Amino acid sequence: MINTKIQQRQIRHDRKSRLGEMVGLGEAEDEWDNLIEKESGRTVTPLSGSWMAASQHELYKVNHRLVAEGRKNAARIERYMGVIDEEIALKKQETSAKATSKRARQRRRARERRNAEELGRFEEDINLERPAPT
């Protein structure tokens, strides 16, 4: 889909370039027609009115499509950036939650070690107070 859009955009740019050349040729044709009309007195104007006007109209349509496509692309980019920003925020939340969870596990393990050490000392104290079995 993306390749098709890129190809279509390139086709439009190529057409815009060709139409730009045709506007110049149309202007020259219009000048030639005006010269012929002045010399011969006969009308040689094309049915559309002007060679240059027809090319300019087509050029306008291509430019209009390119601008519209550019606006759509800008809107699509905004939507994509919104998704990316949300993903970044979620990643930060996830990382923060993992870090908090890791710190909680570390504190729990340390507390368990301290409790085990204290329990071991307590058992040693009890064993010292008891007389040894005979």
N, C-alpha and C positions, 0 to 999 in steps of 0.2 A: 504494500500500500504506500509506504513512504517513497519507494523508488518510483512508483507511478506518479505521485505528486511532484517529485523532483523533475521527472521527465516532462510532465505537463507544464511545469513552470519554465523549464528551459525552452520548450516549444514556444511558449508565449513570448519569452524574451527574444528568441530568434525572429518570431513574426513581427514583434515591435520594431526590431532593427530593420527588417525588410520594408515594413510600412513607412518607416522614417525616410528610407531611400525613395520609396514610391511617392511620398509627398513632394519631394524635390522634383522628381520626374513629372508628376502631375502638374506642378507649377509651370514647368517648361512647356508641357503640352498645352496648358491653358494659354500661355503667351503665344505659342505657335498658332493656336486656333484664333486668337484675337488678331494676329497678323493676317491670316488667311481671310478672316471676315472683313477686315479693313480693305484688303487688296481686291477681293473678289465680290464683296458685298453679299456673299451667301453665308448662312448660318451653319457652322460646323460644330456647335457645342454638343457634347454628349448628352444622352437622355437624362443622366443624373444631375446635369447642370454644370458640373466642374470636375475635371480629373482630380484636381487637388482636394476638393471637398470630399469626394468619395474615400480617398486614402486617409484624409484626416479623420473622417467619421470612424473608419475601421481602426485606426490608431487609437482613437478615444476609447472605443470598446475594449481593446486589448489592455490599455492602461487602466481602465476601470476594473477589469477582471483582476489584474495584478494587484491593484490597491485593495480590492475586496479580499483577495487571497491573503495578502499581507496582514490585514486586520484579523482574519480567521486564525492565521498562524500565531499572531500576538496573543489572541484570546486562549488558544490551545496551550501556548507556552505558559501563560499565567496559571491555567488549571494545573499543568504538570508541575510547575514550581510550587503550587499549593500542596500537591500530593507529596512532593519531595520534602517540603518544610514539615509536613505532618509526620512523615517517616523519620526525619531527623529528631523531632521532639519525642516521638515514641521510643527511638533508640536511646535517647538520653534518659528517659524515664526507666527503661529496661535496665540500662547500665547502672543507674542510681539504685534501683531496686535490688539488683544483683549485689552491688557493693554493700548495701545495707544488710542484706541477707547474709553475706559473707562475714561482715563484722559481727552480726548477731551470733552466727555459728562459732566464730572465734571466741567471743565472750562466754558463750555457753560452755565450750570445751575448757576454757581457762577456769571457769567456775567449777566444773566437774573435777578438773585436776586438783584444784585447791580443796574441794570437799573430800576427794579421795585421800589427799595428803593429810588433811586434818583427821579423817577417819582412821587412817593408819596410825597417826600419833596417838589418837584416843585409845585405840586397841593396844598400842604398846604400853600406854599408861596403865590400862586395866591389867594387863599381863604382869606389870611390875608390882602392882599392889597385891595380886593374888600370890599366895604361897605356891611354890612349885609342888606338883603332885609327888608324893613319896611312894 
